Protein backbone atom coordinates (compact mmCIF):
# COMPACT_ATOMS: atom_id res chain seq x y z
CA UNK A 1 0.00 0.00 0.00
CA UNK A 2 1.18 3.52 -0.74
CA UNK A 3 -1.31 5.34 1.47
CA UNK A 4 -3.53 4.82 4.48
CA UNK A 5 -7.00 3.45 3.62
CA UNK A 6 -9.61 6.06 2.75
CA UNK A 7 -11.72 5.37 5.86
CA UNK A 8 -8.70 6.24 8.03
CA UNK A 9 -8.37 9.61 6.27
CA UNK A 10 -11.81 10.98 7.02
CA UNK A 11 -11.66 14.80 6.73
CA UNK A 12 -13.40 15.03 10.13
CA UNK A 13 -10.15 13.71 11.68
CA UNK A 14 -7.77 15.93 9.69
CA UNK A 15 -5.20 17.70 11.86
CA UNK A 16 -4.92 21.48 11.66
CA UNK A 17 -1.62 22.66 10.17
CA UNK A 18 -0.78 24.55 13.40
CA UNK A 19 -0.53 21.15 15.15
CA UNK A 20 2.35 20.09 12.85
CA UNK A 21 6.00 20.53 13.86
CA UNK A 22 7.05 20.39 10.20
CA UNK A 23 5.56 21.50 6.88
CA UNK A 24 4.37 19.13 4.19
CA UNK A 25 2.57 16.62 6.40
CA UNK A 26 -0.94 15.27 6.22
CA UNK A 27 -2.22 13.98 9.55
CA UNK A 28 -5.34 12.33 10.94
CA UNK A 29 -6.04 11.93 14.65
CA UNK A 30 -8.03 9.42 16.69
CA UNK A 31 -8.78 9.99 20.39
CA UNK A 32 -8.68 7.45 23.19
CA UNK A 33 -11.15 7.53 26.11
CA UNK A 34 -8.17 8.18 28.43
CA UNK A 35 -7.09 11.37 26.59
CA UNK A 36 -4.42 9.64 24.49
CA UNK A 37 -4.21 10.15 20.74
CA UNK A 38 -3.20 8.02 17.77
CA UNK A 39 -1.99 9.98 14.73
CA UNK A 40 -1.41 8.84 11.16
CA UNK A 41 1.21 11.02 9.44
CA UNK A 42 1.96 11.01 5.70
CA UNK A 43 4.72 13.07 4.12
CA UNK A 44 5.10 13.09 0.34
CA UNK A 45 8.21 15.30 0.57
CA UNK A 46 11.26 15.12 2.83
CA UNK A 47 11.05 17.19 6.01
CA UNK A 48 12.64 17.87 9.37
CA UNK A 49 10.74 18.78 12.54
CA UNK A 50 11.92 21.22 15.19
CA UNK A 51 13.33 19.77 18.40
CA UNK A 52 10.61 19.41 21.02
CA UNK A 53 9.39 17.31 23.93
CA UNK A 54 5.99 16.19 25.26
CA UNK A 55 4.61 15.86 28.80
CA UNK A 56 3.61 12.28 27.89
CA UNK A 57 5.18 9.25 26.18
CA UNK A 58 5.23 8.93 22.38
CA UNK A 59 5.31 5.62 20.50
CA UNK A 60 6.36 5.66 16.83
CA UNK A 61 6.20 2.95 14.17
CA UNK A 62 7.20 3.46 10.55
CA UNK A 63 4.80 2.07 7.96
CA UNK A 64 6.47 3.19 4.74
CA UNK A 65 9.67 5.02 3.82
CA UNK A 66 12.11 5.98 6.56
CA UNK A 67 11.71 8.10 9.68
CA UNK A 68 14.91 9.23 11.38
CA UNK A 69 14.45 9.98 15.07
CA UNK A 70 17.10 12.17 16.70
CA UNK A 71 17.34 11.65 20.45
CA UNK A 72 20.26 11.87 22.89
CA UNK A 73 22.41 13.33 20.12
CA UNK A 74 22.07 10.21 17.96
CA UNK A 75 20.05 9.52 14.81
CA UNK A 76 18.06 6.29 14.67
CA UNK A 77 16.65 5.34 11.27
CA UNK A 78 13.31 3.55 11.55
CA UNK A 79 12.40 1.50 8.51
CA UNK A 80 8.97 -0.09 7.92
CA UNK A 81 7.91 -2.21 10.89
CA UNK A 82 10.46 -0.69 13.27
CA UNK A 83 9.26 1.08 16.39
CA UNK A 84 10.48 3.12 19.33
CA UNK A 85 9.22 4.70 22.54
CA UNK A 86 10.13 8.31 23.27
CA UNK A 87 9.81 8.85 27.05
CA UNK A 88 7.87 11.87 28.28
CA UNK A 89 9.99 14.98 28.66
CA UNK A 90 12.73 13.65 26.32
CA UNK A 91 13.89 16.20 23.73
CA UNK A 92 13.80 14.80 20.22
CA UNK A 93 13.06 15.58 16.60
CA UNK A 94 12.39 13.60 13.48
CA UNK A 95 13.09 13.76 9.80
CA UNK A 96 11.60 11.81 6.96
CA UNK A 97 12.50 10.86 3.44
CA UNK A 98 9.88 11.44 0.71
CA UNK A 99 6.80 9.21 0.82
CA UNK A 100 7.09 8.26 4.47
CA UNK A 101 4.11 7.16 6.55
CA UNK A 102 4.24 6.76 10.32
CA UNK A 103 1.85 6.04 13.16
CA UNK A 104 2.40 7.88 16.45
CA UNK A 105 0.59 7.16 19.70
CA UNK A 106 0.70 9.84 22.39
CA UNK A 107 -0.13 9.43 26.06
CA UNK A 108 -1.95 12.78 25.98
CA UNK A 109 -3.57 15.29 23.63
CA UNK A 110 -1.03 16.21 20.94
CA UNK A 111 -3.05 17.50 17.99
CA UNK A 112 -6.06 19.65 17.19
CA UNK A 113 -8.44 18.80 14.36
CA UNK A 114 -9.24 21.30 11.63
CA UNK A 115 -12.83 21.37 12.93
CA UNK A 116 -11.66 22.16 16.50
CA UNK A 117 -9.20 24.93 15.61
CA UNK A 118 -10.14 28.31 17.00
CA UNK A 119 -7.01 30.29 15.87
DSSP file (Angstrom, degrees, kcal/mol; ACC not computed):
  #  RESIDUE AA STRUCTURE BP1 BP2  ACC     N-H-->O    O-->H-N    N-H-->O    O-->H-N    TCO  KAPPA ALPHA  PHI   PSI    X-CA   Y-CA   Z-CA
    1    1 A X              0   0    0      0, 0.0     3,-0.1     0, 0.0     4,-0.0   0.000 360.0 360.0 360.0 143.6    0.0    0.0    0.0
    2    2 A X        +     0   0    0      1,-0.1     2,-0.3     2,-0.1    62,-0.0   0.341 360.0  22.8-108.5   4.3    1.2    3.5   -0.7
    3    3 A X  S    S-     0   0    0     39,-0.0     2,-0.1    98,-0.0    -1,-0.1  -0.980  89.2 -87.7-158.9 162.6   -1.3    5.3    1.5
    4    4 A X        -     0   0    0     -2,-0.3     5,-0.1     1,-0.1    -2,-0.1  -0.483  62.5 -86.7 -71.0 150.3   -3.5    4.8    4.5
    5    5 A X    >   -     0   0    0     -2,-0.1     3,-1.4     1,-0.1     4,-0.5  -0.207  37.7-113.1 -57.9 150.6   -7.0    3.5    3.6
    6    6 A X  G >  S+     0   0    0      1,-0.3     3,-1.6     2,-0.2    -1,-0.1   0.851 114.7  58.8 -55.3 -40.2   -9.6    6.1    2.8
    7    7 A X  G >  S+     0   0    0      1,-0.3     3,-0.6     2,-0.1    -1,-0.3   0.772 103.0  54.4 -65.6 -22.9  -11.7    5.4    5.9
    8    8 A X  G <  S+     0   0    0     -3,-1.4    -1,-0.3     1,-0.2    -2,-0.2   0.564 103.7  57.8 -83.7  -8.3   -8.7    6.2    8.0
    9    9 A X  G <  S+     0   0    0     -3,-1.6    -1,-0.2    -4,-0.5     2,-0.2  -0.174  70.4 158.0-114.1  38.1   -8.4    9.6    6.3
   10   10 A X    X   -     0   0    0     -3,-0.6     3,-2.5     1,-0.2     4,-0.2  -0.453  47.0-130.7 -62.5 128.7  -11.8   11.0    7.0
   11   11 A X  G >  S+     0   0    0      1,-0.3     3,-1.3     2,-0.2   103,-0.2   0.742 104.8  70.1 -55.4 -23.5  -11.7   14.8    6.7
   12   12 A X  G 3  S+     0   0    0      1,-0.2    -1,-0.3   102,-0.1   103,-0.2   0.733 102.6  44.5 -66.3 -19.8  -13.4   15.0   10.1
   13   13 A X  G <  S+     0   0    0     -3,-2.5    16,-2.4   100,-0.1    -1,-0.2   0.302  83.2 130.8-104.8   6.6  -10.1   13.7   11.7
   14   14 A X  B <   -A   28   0A   0     -3,-1.3   100,-2.7    -4,-0.2   101,-0.3  -0.379  57.4-125.2 -64.6 137.3   -7.8   15.9    9.7
   15   15 A X  B     -F  113   0B   0     12,-2.6    12,-0.3    98,-0.3    98,-0.3  -0.664  22.8-112.9 -86.9 135.9   -5.2   17.7   11.9
   16   16 A X    >   -     0   0    0     96,-3.0     3,-2.5    -2,-0.3    96,-0.3  -0.407  24.9-119.9 -65.8 142.1   -4.9   21.5   11.7
   17   17 A X  G >  S+     0   0    0      1,-0.3     3,-1.7     2,-0.2    -1,-0.1   0.763 110.8  66.6 -57.4 -28.4   -1.6   22.7   10.2
   18   18 A X  G 3  S+     0   0    0      1,-0.3    -1,-0.3    94,-0.1    -2,-0.1   0.621  93.3  61.6 -70.0 -10.9   -0.8   24.6   13.4
   19   19 A X  G <  S+     0   0    0     -3,-2.5     2,-0.3    93,-0.2    -1,-0.3   0.385  87.3  94.7 -92.3   2.7   -0.5   21.2   15.1
   20   20 A X    <   -     0   0    0     -3,-1.7     3,-0.1    -4,-0.2     4,-0.0  -0.721  59.9-158.6 -93.8 143.8    2.3   20.1   12.9
   21   21 A X  S    S+     0   0    0     -2,-0.3    29,-1.1     1,-0.2     2,-0.3   0.451  83.3  34.0 -93.0  -3.6    6.0   20.5   13.9
   22   22 A X  S >  S-     0   0    0     27,-0.2     3,-0.5    -5,-0.1    -1,-0.2  -0.995  85.3-112.2-151.8 145.2    7.0   20.4   10.2
   23   23 A X  T 3  S+     0   0    0     -2,-0.3    -2,-0.1    25,-0.2    25,-0.1  -0.304  90.1  42.9 -74.3 160.8    5.6   21.5    6.9
   24   24 A X  T 3  S+     0   0    0      1,-0.3    20,-0.6    23,-0.1    21,-0.5   0.599  81.4 127.3  84.3  12.6    4.4   19.1    4.2
   25   25 A X  E <   - B   0  43A   0     -3,-0.5     2,-0.4    18,-0.2    -1,-0.3  -0.728  44.9-156.2-102.0 152.1    2.6   16.6    6.4
   26   26 A X  E     - B   0  42A   0     16,-2.3    16,-2.4    -2,-0.3     2,-0.4  -0.999  24.6-178.1-119.2 127.8   -0.9   15.3    6.2
   27   27 A X  E     - B   0  41A   0     -2,-0.4   -12,-2.6   -12,-0.3     2,-0.4  -0.963  19.7-168.2-134.6 148.3   -2.2   14.0    9.5
   28   28 A X  E     -AB  14  40A   0     12,-1.7    12,-2.5    -2,-0.4     2,-0.3  -0.999  16.3-152.3-133.5 135.4   -5.3   12.3   10.9
   29   29 A X  E     - B   0  39A   0    -16,-2.4     2,-0.4    -2,-0.4    10,-0.2  -0.841  10.9-169.5-117.5 145.3   -6.0   11.9   14.6
   30   30 A X  E     - B   0  38A   0      8,-2.3     8,-2.8    -2,-0.3     2,-0.4  -0.998  19.7-138.9-130.6 133.9   -8.0    9.4   16.7
   31   31 A X  E     - B   0  37A   0     -2,-0.4     6,-0.2     6,-0.2     2,-0.2  -0.753   5.5-144.1-101.7 138.3   -8.8   10.0   20.4
   32   32 A X    >   -     0   0    0      4,-3.1     3,-1.9    -2,-0.4    -1,-0.0  -0.635  27.1-116.2 -91.3 155.9   -8.7    7.5   23.2
   33   33 A X  T 3  S+     0   0    0      1,-0.3    -1,-0.1    -2,-0.2    -2,-0.0   0.716 116.0  57.9 -62.5 -20.9  -11.2    7.5   26.1
   34   34 A X  T 3  S-     0   0    0     74,-0.0    -1,-0.3     2,-0.0     3,-0.1   0.351 126.2 -97.5 -92.0   5.7   -8.2    8.2   28.4
   35   35 A X  S <  S+     0   0    0     -3,-1.9    -2,-0.1     1,-0.3     2,-0.0   0.385  83.4 131.2  93.9  -3.5   -7.1   11.4   26.6
   36   36 A X        -     0   0    0     71,-0.1    -4,-3.1    73,-0.1     2,-0.4  -0.310  43.5-146.6 -75.3 165.9   -4.4    9.6   24.5
   37   37 A X  E     -BC  31 106A   0     69,-2.0    69,-3.3    71,-0.4     2,-0.5  -0.992  10.9-155.0-137.3 146.2   -4.2   10.1   20.7
   38   38 A X  E     -BC  30 105A   0     -8,-2.8    -8,-2.3    -2,-0.4     2,-0.4  -0.984  20.7-167.3-115.6 127.4   -3.2    8.0   17.8
   39   39 A X  E     -BC  29 104A   0     65,-3.5    65,-2.7    -2,-0.5     2,-0.6  -0.962  15.6-153.7-124.4 134.3   -2.0   10.0   14.7
   40   40 A X  E     -BC  28 103A   0    -12,-2.5   -12,-1.7    -2,-0.4     2,-0.4  -0.924  20.0-168.3-100.7 118.5   -1.4    8.8   11.2
   41   41 A X  E     -BC  27 102A   0     61,-2.7    61,-2.2    -2,-0.6     2,-0.4  -0.910   8.5-176.2-111.5 137.3    1.2   11.0    9.4
   42   42 A X  E     -BC  26 101A   0    -16,-2.4   -16,-2.3    -2,-0.4     2,-0.5  -1.000   1.3-175.4-129.3 131.1    2.0   11.0    5.7
   43   43 A X  E     -BC  25 100A   0     57,-2.6    57,-1.9    -2,-0.4    56,-0.8  -0.951  12.2-176.9-128.6 113.5    4.7   13.1    4.1
   44   44 A X  S    S+     0   0    0    -20,-0.6     2,-0.3    -2,-0.5    -1,-0.1   0.761  77.1  45.2 -77.3 -25.2    5.1   13.1    0.3
   45   45 A X  S    S-     0   0    0    -21,-0.5    55,-0.2    53,-0.2    51,-0.0  -0.758  98.5 -93.2-113.6 162.1    8.2   15.3    0.6
   46   46 A X        +     0   0    0     -2,-0.3     2,-0.3    52,-0.1    51,-0.2  -0.362  52.8 168.1 -66.4 153.6   11.3   15.1    2.8
   47   47 A X  E     -G   96   0C   0     49,-1.5    49,-2.5    -4,-0.1     2,-0.4  -0.983  29.4-145.0-166.1 158.1   11.1   17.2    6.0
   48   48 A X  E     -G   95   0C   0     -2,-0.3    47,-0.2    47,-0.2   -25,-0.2  -0.998  18.6-143.2-131.5 130.1   12.6   17.9    9.4
   49   49 A X        -     0   0    0     45,-3.1   -27,-0.2    -2,-0.4     2,-0.1  -0.496  26.4-102.9 -86.9 159.2   10.7   18.8   12.5
   50   50 A X        -     0   0    0    -29,-1.1    44,-0.2    -2,-0.2     2,-0.1  -0.475  46.9 -92.6 -73.7 151.9   11.9   21.2   15.2
   51   51 A X        +     0   0    0     -2,-0.1     2,-0.3    42,-0.1    42,-0.2  -0.446  65.0 146.3 -65.1 139.8   13.3   19.8   18.4
   52   52 A X  B     -H   92   0C   0     40,-2.6    40,-2.5    -2,-0.1     2,-0.3  -0.936  33.7-142.9-159.8 175.9   10.6   19.4   21.0
   53   53 A X        -     0   0    0     -2,-0.3     2,-0.3    38,-0.2    38,-0.1  -0.933  11.7-139.9-144.3 168.5    9.4   17.3   23.9
   54   54 A X        -     0   0    0     -2,-0.3    35,-3.3    33,-0.3    36,-0.2  -0.941  21.1-127.7-130.0 151.8    6.0   16.2   25.3
   55   55 A X  S    S+     0   0    0     -2,-0.3     2,-0.3    33,-0.2    33,-0.1   0.134  96.8  46.4 -83.3  22.8    4.6   15.9   28.8
   56   56 A X  S    S-     0   0    0     31,-0.1    33,-0.3    52,-0.1    -2,-0.2  -0.959  98.5 -82.7-153.8 162.5    3.6   12.3   27.9
   57   57 A X        -     0   0    0     -2,-0.3    50,-2.3    31,-0.2     2,-0.4  -0.296  36.0-152.8 -68.3 155.7    5.2    9.3   26.2
   58   58 A X  E     -ED  86 106A   0     28,-2.3    28,-3.7    48,-0.2     2,-0.4  -0.997   4.1-162.4-132.6 129.0    5.2    8.9   22.4
   59   59 A X  E     -ED  85 105A   0     46,-2.9    46,-2.5    -2,-0.4     2,-0.4  -0.923  11.5-169.5-108.9 134.8    5.3    5.6   20.5
   60   60 A X  E     +ED  84 104A   0     24,-2.6    24,-2.1    -2,-0.4     2,-0.4  -0.985  11.4 176.6-129.0 135.1    6.4    5.7   16.8
   61   61 A X  E     -ED  83 103A   0     42,-2.1    42,-2.5    -2,-0.4     2,-0.4  -0.996  24.9-134.4-134.2 134.3    6.2    3.0   14.2
   62   62 A X  E     + D   0 102A   0     20,-2.0    19,-3.1    17,-0.4    40,-0.2  -0.720  21.9 177.1 -87.8 133.7    7.2    3.5   10.5
   63   63 A X  E     +     0   0A   0     38,-2.9     2,-0.3    -2,-0.4    39,-0.2   0.784  68.9   2.7-100.8 -40.9    4.8    2.1    8.0
   64   64 A X  E    S+ D   0 101A   0     37,-1.8    37,-2.1    16,-0.1    -1,-0.4  -0.993 113.8   3.6-149.0 147.4    6.5    3.2    4.7
   65   65 A X  S    S-     0   0    0     -2,-0.3    15,-0.6    35,-0.2     2,-0.3  -0.563  96.2 -58.1  82.1-140.2    9.7    5.0    3.8
   66   66 A X  E     -I   79   0C   0     -2,-0.2    31,-1.8    31,-0.2     2,-0.5  -0.965  37.2-164.9-150.4 129.9   12.1    6.0    6.6
   67   67 A X  E     -IJ  78  96C   0     11,-2.2    11,-3.2    -2,-0.3     2,-0.7  -0.970  11.7-155.2-114.9 123.8   11.7    8.1    9.7
   68   68 A X  E     -IJ  77  95C   0     27,-3.3    27,-1.9    -2,-0.5     2,-0.5  -0.885   7.6-160.3-104.8 112.9   14.9    9.2   11.4
   69   69 A X  E     -IJ  76  94C   0      7,-2.5     7,-2.4    -2,-0.7     2,-0.6  -0.787   2.3-156.0 -92.8 130.4   14.4   10.0   15.1
   70   70 A X  E     +IJ  75  93C   0     23,-3.5    23,-1.7    -2,-0.5     2,-0.3  -0.940  29.9 148.0-108.6 119.1   17.1   12.2   16.7
   71   71 A X  E >   +IJ  74  92C   0      3,-2.2     3,-1.6    -2,-0.6    21,-0.1  -0.987  62.5   9.1-152.1 139.1   17.3   11.7   20.5
   72   72 A X  T 3  S-     0   0    0     19,-0.6     3,-0.1    -2,-0.3    20,-0.1   0.828 129.3 -61.6  57.8  32.9   20.3   11.9   22.9
   73   73 A X  T 3  S+     0   0    0      1,-0.2     2,-0.4    -3,-0.0    -1,-0.3   0.601 116.5 105.8  74.2  10.6   22.4   13.3   20.1
   74   74 A X  E <   -I   71   0C   0     -3,-1.6    -3,-2.2     2,-0.0     2,-0.3  -0.966  64.4-133.7-126.7 138.8   22.1   10.2   18.0
   75   75 A X  E     -I   70   0C   0     -2,-0.4     2,-0.4    -5,-0.2    -5,-0.2  -0.713  17.4-168.1 -86.2 142.0   20.0    9.5   14.8
   76   76 A X  E     -I   69   0C   0     -7,-2.4    -7,-2.5    -2,-0.3     2,-0.5  -0.949  12.5-146.3-130.4 111.2   18.1    6.3   14.7
   77   77 A X  E     -I   68   0C   0     -2,-0.4     2,-0.7    -9,-0.2    -9,-0.2  -0.665  10.8-159.2 -81.7 120.8   16.6    5.3   11.3
   78   78 A X  E     -I   67   0C   0    -11,-3.2   -11,-2.2    -2,-0.5     2,-0.2  -0.899   9.2-170.1-103.6 115.8   13.3    3.6   11.6
   79   79 A X  E >   -I   66   0C   0     -2,-0.7     3,-2.7   -13,-0.2   -17,-0.4  -0.495  48.1 -52.9 -95.6 169.9   12.4    1.5    8.5
   80   80 A X  T 3  S+     0   0    0    -15,-0.6   -17,-0.2     1,-0.3    -1,-0.2  -0.142 129.1  16.3 -49.8 130.2    9.0   -0.1    7.9
   81   81 A X  T 3  S+     0   0    0    -19,-3.1    -1,-0.3     1,-0.3     2,-0.3   0.223  97.1 119.9  91.0 -12.8    7.9   -2.2   10.9
   82   82 A X    <   -     0   0    0     -3,-2.7   -20,-2.0   -20,-0.2    -1,-0.3  -0.620  41.1-174.3 -88.3 147.7   10.5   -0.7   13.3
   83   83 A X  E     -E   61   0A   0     -2,-0.3     2,-0.3   -22,-0.2   -22,-0.2  -0.887  12.2-175.2-139.1 163.0    9.3    1.1   16.4
   84   84 A X  E     -E   60   0A   0    -24,-2.1   -24,-2.6    -2,-0.3     2,-0.5  -0.987  20.9-131.9-157.0 154.6   10.5    3.1   19.3
   85   85 A X  E     -E   59   0A   0     -2,-0.3     2,-0.7   -26,-0.2   -26,-0.2  -0.958  13.5-158.0-110.6 126.6    9.2    4.7   22.5
   86   86 A X  E     -E   58   0A   0    -28,-3.7   -28,-2.3    -2,-0.5     3,-0.1  -0.922  24.2-131.1-101.3 113.4   10.1    8.3   23.3
   87   87 A X    >   -     0   0    0     -2,-0.7     3,-1.9   -30,-0.2   -33,-0.3  -0.272  32.9 -88.3 -65.0 150.2    9.8    8.9   27.1
   88   88 A X  T 3  S+     0   0    0      1,-0.3   -33,-0.2   -33,-0.1   -31,-0.2  -0.258 113.5  19.9 -57.2 142.9    7.9   11.9   28.3
   89   89 A X  T 3  S+     0   0    0    -35,-3.3     2,-0.5   -33,-0.3    -1,-0.3   0.317  89.6 133.5  81.0  -8.8   10.0   15.0   28.7
   90   90 A X    <   -     0   0    0     -3,-1.9   -36,-0.3   -36,-0.2    -1,-0.2  -0.634  56.7-128.1 -80.2 123.5   12.7   13.6   26.3
   91   91 A X        +     0   0    0     -2,-0.5   -19,-0.6   -38,-0.1     2,-0.3  -0.494  47.5 142.7 -69.6 137.9   13.9   16.2   23.7
   92   92 A X  E     -HJ  52  71C   0    -40,-2.5   -40,-2.6    -2,-0.2     2,-0.3  -0.975  29.6-163.0-162.5 166.7   13.8   14.8   20.2
   93   93 A X  E     - J   0  70C   0    -23,-1.7   -23,-3.5    -2,-0.3     2,-0.3  -0.971  12.2-144.1-154.6 163.0   13.1   15.6   16.6
   94   94 A X  E     - J   0  69C   0     -2,-0.3   -45,-3.1   -25,-0.2     2,-0.3  -0.897   7.2-166.4-129.6 157.2   12.4   13.6   13.5
   95   95 A X  E     -GJ  48  68C   0    -27,-1.9   -27,-3.3    -2,-0.3     2,-0.3  -0.969  10.7-158.2-136.5 155.9   13.1   13.8    9.8
   96   96 A X  E     -GJ  47  67C   0    -49,-2.5   -49,-1.5    -2,-0.3   -29,-0.2  -0.959  14.6-131.1-135.1 151.1   11.6   11.8    7.0
   97   97 A X        -     0   0    0    -31,-1.8     3,-0.5    -2,-0.3   -31,-0.2  -0.513  56.9 -69.2 -85.9 166.9   12.5   10.9    3.4
   98   98 A X  S    S+     0   0    0      1,-0.2   -53,-0.2    -2,-0.2   -54,-0.2  -0.231 118.5  21.4 -57.4 148.2    9.9   11.4    0.7
   99   99 A X  S    S+     0   0    0    -56,-0.8     2,-0.4     1,-0.2   -55,-0.2   0.892  85.1 155.5  61.1  46.0    6.8    9.2    0.8
  100  100 A X  E     -C   43   0A   0    -57,-1.9   -57,-2.6    -3,-0.5     2,-0.4  -0.865  23.2-169.6-104.2 136.2    7.1    8.3    4.5
  101  101 A X  E     +CD  42  64A   0    -37,-2.1   -38,-2.9    -2,-0.4   -37,-1.8  -0.988  10.6 173.4-123.5 134.8    4.1    7.2    6.6
  102  102 A X  E     -CD  41  62A   0    -61,-2.2   -61,-2.7    -2,-0.4     2,-0.5  -0.939  24.8-141.8-135.5 158.4    4.2    6.8   10.3
  103  103 A X  E     -CD  40  61A   0    -42,-2.5   -42,-2.1    -2,-0.3     2,-0.4  -0.993  20.3-171.0-120.2 128.5    1.8    6.0   13.2
  104  104 A X  E     -CD  39  60A   0    -65,-2.7   -65,-3.5    -2,-0.5     2,-0.5  -0.971   7.7-162.6-121.2 132.5    2.4    7.9   16.4
  105  105 A X  E     -CD  38  59A   0    -46,-2.5   -46,-2.9    -2,-0.4     2,-0.4  -0.967  10.9-164.0-113.5 131.2    0.6    7.2   19.7
  106  106 A X  E     -CD  37  58A   0    -69,-3.3   -69,-2.0    -2,-0.5   -48,-0.2  -0.917  24.2-138.5-117.7 140.0    0.7    9.8   22.4
  107  107 A X  S    S+     0   0    0    -50,-2.3     2,-0.3    -2,-0.4   -71,-0.1   0.284  89.6  19.9 -78.5  11.8   -0.1    9.4   26.1
  108  108 A X  S    S-     0   0    0    -51,-0.2     2,-0.6   -71,-0.2   -71,-0.4  -0.906 108.6 -53.8-160.1-175.5   -2.0   12.8   26.0
  109  109 A X        +     0   0    0     -2,-0.3   -73,-0.1     1,-0.2    -2,-0.1  -0.631  55.5 157.6 -77.6 116.0   -3.6   15.3   23.6
  110  110 A X        +     0   0    0     -2,-0.6     2,-0.3     1,-0.1    -1,-0.2   0.750  53.8  40.3-106.0 -36.3   -1.0   16.2   20.9
  111  111 A X        -     0   0    0    -96,-0.0     2,-0.4   -91,-0.0    -1,-0.1  -0.824  59.4-142.9-127.2 157.0   -3.1   17.5   18.0
  112  112 A X        -     0   0    0     -2,-0.3   -96,-3.0   -96,-0.3   -93,-0.2  -0.960  26.1-125.3-116.9 133.8   -6.1   19.7   17.2
  113  113 A X  B >>  -F   15   0B   0     -2,-0.4     4,-1.1   -98,-0.3     3,-0.9  -0.343  23.2-114.1 -71.7 156.3   -8.4   18.8   14.4
  114  114 A X  G >4 S+     0   0    0   -100,-2.7     3,-0.6     1,-0.2   -99,-0.1   0.907 119.6  53.2 -52.8 -43.5   -9.2   21.3   11.6
  115  115 A X  G 34 S+     0   0    0   -101,-0.3    -1,-0.2  -103,-0.2  -100,-0.1   0.692 110.5  46.9 -69.9 -18.8  -12.8   21.4   12.9
  116  116 A X  G <4 S+     0   0    0     -3,-0.9    -1,-0.2     2,-0.0    -2,-0.2   0.591  83.3 116.0 -95.4 -14.3  -11.7   22.2   16.5
  117  117 A X    <<  +     0   0    0     -4,-1.1    -3,-0.0    -3,-0.6    -4,-0.0  -0.337  33.7 175.5 -66.8 132.1   -9.2   24.9   15.6
  118  118 A X              0   0    0     -2,-0.1    -1,-0.1     1,-0.1    -4,-0.0  -0.050 360.0 360.0-124.1  30.7  -10.1   28.3   17.0
  119  119 A X              0   0    0      0, 0.0    -1,-0.1     0, 0.0    -2,-0.1   0.451 360.0 360.0 -48.3 360.0   -7.0   30.3   15.9
